Amino acid sequence: MDLASVNIVLVEPEIPQNTGNIARTCAVTGCALHLVGPMGFKPDDTKLKHAGLDYWQHLDITYYEDLNEFFKQNSGEFFFFSTKAEKIYSEVEYPLNTWLFFGKESAGLPEKLLFENAERAVRIPMMDEARSLNLANSVAIGTFEVLRQLGFPKLKCKGELREYNWAQAKENNKNSQYF
């Protein structure tokens, strides 16, 4: 499976640090990032670059002037994350060639877009008194749900200790009073 078949679409992002963090999430998961303007910052913003650290060379990123240009160039299975949606994001089965849309920090996705795609609008549950999660956190939650459903393709799922051995740790834990 080509990981770029999981696409993150940010519509009119406003805060460069959020977009930089999202770029890093895309880089480490192999997802493509699509930035739809107008944006609240320039692509060479130092805050954007700093938040993405040294992951930019691992990123598949595309820029669009607006949603019209985006939809002319792309097709696939679109899902729209919004606090206004009725369906919970984890109740959806995400196929290959999935596109996850997220709106700008101050207002979310355009309501017309949500209305026209009601069956594909999803939300992350949260307290009623809270307005919304941070955009970068929302993208991470959505991204990892799709990747979980797909079996985390091409992602390293087991880590290694630098100074110790996991097999030895498991053996030691058998005799531990804490386990």
MOHU-V301642 format. One record per backbone hydrogen bond with DSSP energy under -1.0 kcal/mol. NH is the residue of the N-H (numbers start at 1). CO is the residue of the C=O. Records with the same first field share a line. If there is no record, write none. Layout:
BEGIN
NH: CO, CO
END
This chain:
BEGIN
5: 2
6: 3
7: 98
8: 32
9: 100
10: 34
11: 102
12: 36
19: 15
20: 16
21: 17
22: 18
23: 19
24: 20
25: 21
26: 22
27: 23
28: 24
29: 25
30: 26
31: 26
32: 6
33: 60
34: 8
35: 62
36: 10
37: 64
40: 13
45: 42
49: 45
50: 46
51: 47
52: 48
53: 50
55: 52
58: 55
59: 56
62: 33
64: 35
70: 66
71: 67
72: 68
73: 69
74: 70
77: 97
79: 99
80: 120
81: 101
82: 122
85: 82
89: 123
91: 88
98: 5
99: 77
100: 7
101: 79
102: 9
104: 108
108: 104
114: 110
115: 111
116: 112
120: 117
121: 118
122: 80
123: 87
138: 134
139: 135
140: 136
141: 137
142: 138
143: 139
144: 140
145: 141
146: 142
147: 143
148: 144
149: 145
150: 146
151: 148
152: 147
155: 152
169: 165
170: 166
171: 167
172: 168
173: 169
174: 170
END
